[in-house]
Every structure is written in C-alpha cells, then in structure tokens.
Amino acid sequence: MKLASKLIHSAAICAFFVPVMASAQSQSAPSQTAEIDEVITTGQYLYSDQINALKTPTPIVDVPQSLSITTAEQIVQQGFNSIEDVVAYTPGVTASQGEGHRDAVVFRGVRSTADFFIDGVRDDVQYYRSLYNLEQVEILRGPNALLFGRGGTGGLLNRVTKKAALGEQFTGYKGSLDTFGGFDVAVDQNFAVSDKAGFRFNGYYESLNNHRDFFDGDRFGFNPTARFELTPATMIDLSYEYIDNERFVDRGIPSGADGRPAEQLVDITFADPDNNFTTFVAHVFRANIQHQFNDNLKGNFTASYGDYDKLYSNLFANDFDEVANIVELDGYIDTTQRESFTLSGNLIGDFTTGFIGHTVVAGAEYIDTSNDNDRFNTFFSTSAADRAAEIAATGSSNIRTDRASFIADRPIDFSGNSGQIADGRFVVNSFGDLNAPNAEFANSAIINDDTQADLQVFSAYIQDEIEVNDYLDVIIGGRFDRFEIDVLNVVTGEQRSRTDEEFSPRLGLILKPQENISLYGSYSQSFLPRSGEQFANINGANDVLEPDTFTNLEAGVKWDVSNRFSVTGAIFEIEERSPQVDDNDAGSFVIVESEIRGFEAQLSGQITDRWDIRAGYSYLEGDQVSNSGASQGENNGLRLRELPESTFNLWSNYQLSDQFGIGGGLTHQGEQFADNGNNVTLPSFTRFDAAVYYNVNDDLRLQVNVENLFDTEYFPTAHTANNITVGAPLNARFTVSGRF
C-alpha cells in the first residue's frame, strides 16, 4: 500500500505537470534551427543509422519500454567525460564504484558490470569506457532478452559510435583542461574518398588527475572507420578500435562506527602509489553490411572480434577501528585475457495481411569467447622468523597474513611491512617498493583462483510489431538461447561444464489515441546463467543450478508534445526467481523470489527557441529475500543495497544571444545502503553543476563547465561498506572545440 500510495502521488504530479509543460510549449515559436533539427533527429530514433539497439528504426514514442538517450551534443554541453557522468543525469539508474577499475551501473536496483553494448554488440569486458567516438548513449531499462540475450536484468547501456560519412569533408577537434591538472585532446576527421566511399578517424589522448592523493594515469585510443556504398542497395561499414588505459586505483574510504562514511578520513587515500593500478589494452574489429533486398525487406549483418588484456592490482580498506584509529588493509592482483567473436544478422520485413501491418525482425547470433582469469592475494609479514615466533606464542597455525593494520594517517606508512602481492613477480621489502625483491618470500604467493573458461552461445529470435489499426499496436516475440560453458579450475585441476537452453518472451501493447501519444503495457523476460556476468567459474553447486530469471511488468505513457519536446512516465515491477540449494537438505532446491518496484518520469526538449531542458525522476523500492536458514525465501526486512529511494536530475541551457549561452542543473540522489546488511548508509546529496559557453564563430567554441558548484561534500558510490567513493569538490573544466 505504501508503494501504491507513492505511485499514485507521483502519477498525479505527472498528470498535473504534463499539461502545464504542454501549455508552455504551445506558446513557444514553431520555428527551429538546423542545429536543433540535427539534435532531435539524432535522439528521435534509437541508433539513428538503423543498425540500432532495437534492430528496427522505431520512434521512441512507439517503444513499450522506458529508455533515455544522451546525444553527442548533450555530452559536450554538460562536459561529460565518463559513463558515470551520463548515468548521473539519467533516471532509474545510478553508478556503482566498480572497485576503481571498471564501469558499473545499477539499473533499477540491479548492479551490472556486463550489460554494456557497442553498436548493438555485447561489450561485457570490465573497463572504463570513453566517449570520444560516440554519436549517442542509449540506456534501456527493464529485462529484455529478446534482442540482447542473457543479462540485461535491470537494463542495459548501448554506445553508438560515429561512422564514416559519404560525400563529406570535415574536421572536428576538442581540447580540455581541468582545475585538477588533467587534460584531454580529441580529433574527429572525415574524408570523402569518393561519392561511394568515405573514411573517418577519431582519436583521443587523456591525462588523468583528480582530488585524491596519488591519482594519475592516462588513456588513449583511436578508431578509424570506413564506409563503402557497394551498390545503391548495399552499404558496408568497417571499424577498428585500439584502446590503451592505465590509471591509479582508488577504492575510497571505510565507514565509521556510526554506520556512515568516516568523514574524518576523506583526505586519506588507502592505497599504495606503486601497487594500486590497472592497465587495459584492447583491439576491436567490427564489420557491418546493410542490404535492401526490396522495398519491404532489408538485412543487417555484423561480425565483431575483440582481444582484451587487463591487469588490476590494488590495496584497499577492509576494516576501520575508529577508537584506535587503525585501518585494516587487504589486497590482491588479478589478470584477465579474453578473446571474443560475435556473428549476428537479422532480416527486417515490412508487409501487410489484409488491413493489418507487420514489421517483423528475425535474426540469429553466435558468440564464441575464451576467458582466462587469475587472482593472487596479498601477503603481509615482517619476516619469516616473526611469523614463526607468533605461531609458537599463540599455538595457532592459522595466523592471517593476507591483511595488515595501519595507522589511519596521511599518507599510509608501508615501511616495515614486508610482503608480497601477486604471483611472485611483485615481491617487496617495504610494500611501496616493487624494485626490492626478497628471495625469502619469492615462493610464498597466495593464489586465490585461476580459471580458464570457454563459452559458446547460439541464439535465434523473432519479433512482430503488429499495427492492428491507427490506434493499436501489438508487439510479440521470443528468443531461444543455448548457453554452453566449460571451465577449468587450474588450481584444483577440476573441469566443469554446463549447458542452459532458455526461451525469453516479450509482449507489448500500445494504445495511441493520437499519433504523438502512446499508452503502453509490456511484459519481458531475461536470464542470467549461474556462471555470472563474467563467467569465471561454476564451482560448488553452480554447475547444477538453473539460471536466475527476471521478469518485468511495465506500464507507461509517452507524449511527444511537439516535434521538439516529449514527456514520458512509467511504473514497473521486476521479479527475480533464483534457484538455491536448500540449506536444510543439500539434495533439494528451493526458488527464492525478490521484487523491485518503482516509478520513473522524464521530459526533454525545447521550451522556446532559446531554452531547452532535460529532467528525470525515479522512485525505487526493493526488499531482500533470505537465501539461507529456516527463513529461506522470506522477506528479511532489509532493503536492497545501492537502491536510493528517490533520484532527480535536471539540466537546462539558455541561449542569451547567438554567441553566448549558459547552462545549469543538479543531480540528487537519496540515501542508500552500501552493504547487504544495511549497516552502512551513504547519505543523500544534491550536487549543482553549471556551464558557460561562447561561440566565437562557426568553427570555434569556448566553454567552461563547473562541477559541484557549492563545494558539497558527498559520497556518490560504494562497492562495499568499507569502499566508499569520495565525491570531487568544486572543480572546473575549460574546453575549446569546433569543426571546420
């Protein structure tokens, strides 16, 4: 009843707000500049060049699902530099810390490190994704395996890359410098080789810096693409991307005795400058062919290959004794080597049967992935003799050596703590000196795991968008996935295999009282195999358990108030069904169910020719369900972690003159729990941002973006109760950009 009351209240606010905005819109001038036309066109369809996340170029108003699009223009206006920046201004999703080495997004209360796509192709490796070569970022919310396969349990994020353009010659550029000392440069150059061929080059370099001790790093990449019109009906796009990232790893601060971030430690970085780092190198090849067979049938065919190599090394706070001012540190180093090949294709047919219209998409996908992971834990000890003495004194042979305690001071003093991290190569006398090998510990590495996984997935799907009449559309479809995994546990020599075959349905109903308004209801489903997002292992009972399944019921409204302003709202419920081993009978299984419920609303567009606005709100609630003991399968009274009850974001630009404009906004996040036990709370916060820009001429733009305008102390994300991110203080970014 509490949720129903809040949903009704939110819906009432939306019902009042929409007519008010419509009235304001009706009073604005109907004219529209060419620049705004381009923005609207980019955002009107998911993946506007028709190789889109939805496989068909469907107008947003006709999609029975909540979604958001951030265009390249919006990325520039707001000074976004990361996926986390985009997420901060998107309703229904929040960022997670990602342990300081990867993008991690919480889609409607479900944390994910793998529900990422690029040009509709799965991009599930763990790293920080850049924005230098993007046309737009699409975030779809709710489970939907029909078009995307496994995962997508709370939603997904698709990046749309820039493609070579035919018959155009231009050069775009951007350079930025921030008040922390970081800077970046980027270039976007298109060459018209001929009327039938084009070549485009996007590249960037970024030097990293921020407000935390020791933080530094750099990343660079380049992405040449080519487009060829083989015939008037056939187009081919080729792409290669090189990615090279290296950065310091910061996992934040621990919590205090009061169950909140230990604010007295905000200036301390619990890490070692030589042993907290991550490196990532990738080579990614993509090819796409589009062919128009006739007026009613076309096809899209994509091949993608990626080779990824990653190293991640870190020390982090594991516990904090506030009375003694002692922090306990833990750490590990791991590597990932992955090769992944994806082949997919679909046919899109447009036809009628009698008076009923059909847009049918039928396709198949094949994925072949090999993935090697290993992890070695830290080893702390002053000397072997000291360890022996401690064992003799205590009579214990289980002295912990993988963690050590330090005075919580700035900086952390590692002197006198001999130890080892990793695989015997990183042996140190004082933990900050990797060049001081100590043969005494050379063979004392503590291996945590070492797995070699091979994965093959075959999928086939079909969906029919049925236009019953001008007022009613029905979407129905299904997908079959065969997910086969083999995992070798190198440490134990154990080999395990599992094959899952899943059918995922989708059903949508769209009522259109008029062309620019839709009322929809939808049912969709997704699944996640027991090997998890990164399919590292299926140890224990995981090789006999069925996949987790997720279903989404959603109802909403979409209203294109005009061709430049839209309002949407949705209520939803996600249900997870998770098979678990019965704690009371190891030979039996039980089904544990949990639910996440909520409401979302967003608006975007132009109020007047000079004034545009984007805003979003979400309300979320979800309770944990016990997975153990006599209460297994019952609500345990705890709220899901990383699930703020309310989030709100707002951004608005106003063009004061033809050359001068200003922008401003805020992002608000309600309090949330950092741990499953609900013992540590991240306080709510509201951060204000601003921008000023000046168009010197058609080829040159000067811009200043200010983040955290009022210098608010806040803690936006966490990974655990003792890995809490410290938000950046007041800072500014100065940008020069243009195109000629």
Secondary structure, DSSP 8 states (H G I E B T S, - for coil): -HHHHHHHHHHHHHHHHHHHHHHHHHTS-----HHHHHHHHHHHBSSTTS--TTSS--BGGG-SS-EEEEEHHHHHHTT--SHHHHHHTSTTEEE--GGGSS--EEETTEEESS-EEETTEE--S-S----TTEEEEEEEES--HHHH-S--SSEEEEEEE----TT--EEEEEEEEETTS-EEEEEEEEEEEETTEEEEEEEEEEEE--SSTT--EEEEEEEEEEEEEEETTEEEEEEEEEEEEEEE----B-B-TTSSB-GGGTT---S-TTT-EEEEEEEEEEEEEEEEEETTEEEEEEEEEEEEEEEEEEEEEEEEETTTTEEEEEEEEEEEEEEEEEEEEEEEEEEEETTEEEEEEEEEEEEEEEEEEEEEE-EE-S-HHHHHHHHHHHT-S----S-EEEE--SS---TT--EE-SSSSSEESSTT-TT---GGGTT--EEEEEEEEEEEEEEEEEEEEEEEETTEEEEEEEEEEEEEEEEEETTTTEEEEEEEEEEEEEEEEEEEEETTEEEEEEEEEEEE-TTTTTT----GGGGTS--EEEEEEEEEEEEEEETTEEEEEEEEEEEEEEEEEETTEEEEEEEEEEEEEEEEEEEEEESSSSEEEEEEEEEEEEEEE--SSTTTTSEEEEE-TT--SEEEEEEEEEESSSSEEEEEEEEEE--EESSTTS--EE--EEEEEEEEEEEEETTEEEEEEEESTT-------EEETTEE-----SEEEEEEEEE-
